[in-house]
Amino acid sequence: MKEVAAILESQGTGRDACVKVLQEIQAVFGYLPAEALRYVTGHSQITARQIYGVATFYDRFRFKPVGKHIIRTCHGTACHVNGANHIGHAVEEVLKIKPQETTPDGLFTLESAACLGCCSLAPVMMIDDTAYGRLEPRKIKQILRKYTQAAKAKTP
Ligand code: FES
């Protein structure tokens, strides 16, 4: 828990540091590991109840490990009227997972979003920081293949 100790040292141990501490823990681990949260409650004024309240209020916090790539399919109004459901189903069908799940190989985690901020491209999904717009279900397999092939190419 050296990393968590360093985070508490830089962000402080008061209750007001809770959000920043959780953000940094997630930046380091990719999610909020229970062990790290126990360390925080044992070495600061931040309580388990406060952590739970903050972590469940902001949907960017995660309690489970995530895949290498985060796919966010948009279900905001513009995307919804332009067929977001078909896009979501196409992703689920190709990856064989449901929203909030991670593929068994740890490559993808699927999430849904209320609006990704590029409504003129609806329907949209993002993979990490890359937006894919004006999607059609038939394009999904091809897009995802780029990521699976890149992962295979890196495997020795
Ligand atoms: S509604 Fe999908 S990007 Fe805004």
Residues whose N, C-alpha, C, O or C-beta is under 5 A from the ligand:
A	BS01	FES	C74 G76 T77 A78 C79 A114 C115 L116 G117 C118 C119 V124
